[in-house]
Amino acid sequence: MKRVKELVHYECEDTLTYKLTGENVGVAVLDSGIVMHPDFGKRITAFKDVVNSRRMIYDDNGHGTHVAGIIGGNGKLSEGELAGIAPRCNLIPIKVLDKKGDGCIRNVIEGIKTVIVQKDRFNIKIMNISVGTLPHEGNEQEKELLKWVERAWDAGLVVIAAAGNLGPENGTITIPGVSKKIITVGSTLDKNYLNAAGKDTRNYSSRGPTKDCILKPDLVAPGSAVISCNAHYQKKFQKNYTVKSGTSMSTPVVAGAIALLIDKYPSITNVEIKLRLRDICDDLKQPRNQQGWGQLNIKRLLEYQ
């Protein structure tokens, strides 16, 4: 990932000293699935399809493969140049989005339940949710979704969700990112017109506060023009990597960084991780409802005592 790679080398040169790669840390990716891209090697340790109930690993949209590459691609097809944040972590994709990239709340809930049940078996420490929907007053399914992401958090999982691409208006954080407990990630570098979530937009990163007056997002990370694994790399005229923008891309940057942190401190809790994130972010001098605590600084995250 070009922009992600810049972030790693600029802010996280000590990962080479510590030899942090996220090895054996399980990251569940609730998205559109994944393909057997060479950058993942044999690190796709489990797969669940709650949309079509297929057993074979696949991604008929491409979004999930891109997200997974940001977290844990090893850059094999680019000689390491386009590696993700935690290139030796294990990936557990849960397909909750269809071929159009659309989904329903009940499938996301089913995916969360699967992760909770299987977390010990596959050493799942982190759950990345780069999907969301704008809250609707009184919607019972949305309340159920919030209940389940918070159950996952209470079960010890580090739950990370995208803020959404509905900015720059206030009050546009999507569910489940509105949850007070979990970590919600917005995007930096969104000032120029880019194709985010299928439309040309600028200043797209969703802003808080939530309807419950919670100041979200919690933090921001690079999410614009990120290069990552292309699910269609084997098709004619397709390249090994592709570019996408949105808070869907900034969220796995944080997920990968947390995988490195867990690699260094295996017994660290999700609450301790969230408190550490609060203390290490760089202040971008933006409004609190836009930047949260600030921009992720991976070097400080790993060095902070």
N, C-alpha and C positions, 0 to 999 in steps of 0.2 A: 504494500500500500504506500503510494508515494508520500502523501501527506502524513500518514501514520508513521512511516519510516523516519521522516524528518523529526517528528515528535520524539520518537525513541532515541535517535542519535543526539538530538539537542538536549533533551532533558534526562536521559536515562543511560548515559554511557557506563555507569557503574554496574549495570546488569551484566556486562561482560566480566567485570571483576568478581561479582558475586556468583557468576554462572547461573543466573536465574533465567529459566525458560518456561516455567509453569509445568514442569514435568510431573505427570501423574495426577495433576489437578483436573478434576472433571468439570466441564462447563456445559450445561444444558442450553441449547439454543432453540427457543420456541419461535418457529418461523415457517418458511415454505419448504423446508427439507434441505437436502445436501446431495451433492454428487461426489463420486470417488475421484476428486481432483488430486493429481499427484502431490500437491502441496500439503495434503492431509495425511499422506502415508497410511499407516495402519492405526491411526489414532482416533478413528470413528469407532468408539467402543460399544455403542448401542444406537438404535434408531426406532422411532415409534411414529406411525402414520395414523393420526386420529381423524383425518379428512376422508381418505379413500380405503383405509385399512389394508394397504399393500405391505408386504413384508420386505420387498426389495428397496434398497436405499435409492432415493431419487429426489430431484428438485425440478418441478415442471414450471417454475417461475424464475428462479435465479437469485432472488433476494436473500434467501437463507444461506446459500453458498457464499455470497459476497460477505455477509455478516460474519459467518464462521471463519472466513479467511482473514478478516481483520483481527479476530480474536487469536486464531491459532494456526494460520497458514505458515509453512516453513520456507516458502519462497523457492522451492525446488526448481520450478520451471523458469525462474529468473536468476538462477545461481545465487539465491539468497537475498537479492536486492529488494524484492517485494515481499519480504516476510512479514507476518503479523506480529502482534505484541508478545504473545506467549507461544512460541513456535513448537513447544513440546507438550502442550496441554492436551488432554483428551477431550474429544467433542462428542456430545450426546444430543444429536438433533431430534427435535420433536416437531413433526409437521402439523401445523395448525392453520396454515394458509393454503388456499387453492392455487391453481395455475395462473389465476389473474392477480394473485397477491391479496385476495380478499379472504376474510375469515368471519367466523361467528363466535360469540362469547362462549358458548358451551364447549366448543372445541379447545379454546384457550384454557378454560377451566379443567377440561379433561387432561390437557397437556401438563398443567401444573400438578394435578393429582398424581400423574405418572411419575413426575420428577420426585415428589415427596416420597412415594413408595419405594422408588429405586435409588434414592440418593446414596444409601450406604453401600449397596451392591456395586455401584459404579463410581464411588468416591466423588459424587457430585457436590461441589462446594458453591457453585455460582449458577444462577439462572438468568440468562439474557433474554429480555422480551422487547424486541424492536418492533412491536405492533401496538396499536392503541385505537381508541375511539373517543370522540368528544362526549363528555357525560350528558345524560338526559335526566332531568329531575324525576325521581320516583321510579326509575327503571330497576326492577328487581334483579334482572340478570347481571346488571352492572354492579349492584351491591354484592351479589354472590361472587363475582370476579374479584372484587376488592377483598372480600373475606378470605378467598383462597390464596391470593398473593401474600396476605398478611399471615396466614397459616404457614405458608412456605417460609417466610421470614422467621416466624416463631419456632419453626423446626430447625433453624440454624443455617438456612441457605442465605447466601448473599443475593438478593433479588434486585436486578437492575433493569429499569424500563426507560424507554424513549419518552421524551417530553412531548413529542408531536411536531408536525410541520405546519401549524396553523397560525403562526405569528404573522405580524408583530403585535396583534391585539392582545390585551390582557385577558386573563381568564380562559386561556386556550389549551391548558395542559390536558392531555388525554388520559383516559383510564387504560391501564392501571397506574400510570405515573402520578395520579393525584393522591395515592396512598401516602400517609404521613410516615409510615415505617420504612418503606423501601427507598432505594436510591434512584432518583430521577435525573436523567441526563439531557441537557440541551446541546445545541451546536454552536461552535464559533465559526468565524470565517463565512458567514452567511449573508454578507452585505451585497454581494454581486448577484446578478440574475443567474440562477442555476436551475437545472431540472431536478427538483426534489420531490420525491413521491409522485412522479409522473407528470409534474406540471412545472412550467417556468415561473420561478418566484424569487423573491429576495427577502431578507430579514424573516426567513420562514420559521425559525426556531420558536416553538410555543413558549408563552409567558404565563406566569402565575398572576395573582394568587389563585388557589382553588376556591370553590364555592364555600369551603370550610375555613377560608382565610389562611391556608397553609402556603407559605412562601416557597414556591417551586419555580424552576428546577433546583435540585440540590447543588449541581455543578455543571460545567460545560466542558466539551472536548471537541477537537477538530472533527467536522462532519461533512465538509464540502469538497467535492471532487476527489473522493478517496478511491484509490485504485486497489482492487482486491480480486479474488478468484472469480473466474467466469464459469458459470455452470454449463455454458454451451461451448466450452473450449474445443470440443472435438468436432463441432459442426463446421461445414465449409464457410470460409471467409470470417470465421470467429477467431478472436485472439485468446490467449491464455488468461488474460486479466481484463477487467472492465471497470468503468468509472460509475460511481453512484454518489448521490448527495442526500443528506437529511439527518435528522436526529437518530434514525436507524443505524447510521454509520458511526456517530459519536458514541453511542451506547456501548458497542463492542470494544471501542478503545478503552473505556473504563473497565469493562469486564476482563479484558486481557491484562490490564495493569494490576487488577486485583488478583488474578491468577499468579502473577509474579510475586505479589506480596504474600500470598498463601504459601507459595514455594519457599519463601524465606522464613515465614513464621507459620508453620503448619497448624498450630493450635489457636491462632487468632480467631476471634469471634466476629460475626457479622456486625454487631454493635460497635466493637472496637475498630473495625474497618471503616464504618461510617464516620465515627468520631475522628479518625485519622484523616480521612478525606477532607473533613471540614477544616482541619488545621493546616493543610499543605497546599491548598489551591492558590493560584496567582490571581490577584485582584486585577480585573480588566477595566476597572473604573466604569462599569456599566451598572444600570439599576439592578437591585437585588432580585427582582422578579424576572430578570433576563439572564443573569449570569450565575445566580445562586451564590455559593461560596466563592466562585471564581473558576478559572480554568485548571484542569488537572495538570499537576506537575509530577511526573512519574519519579524523577530522581528524588524529590523531597518525600514522596510517598514511601519510598523504600529506605530512605535514610532517617526518617523521623523517629525519634525515640520518645 
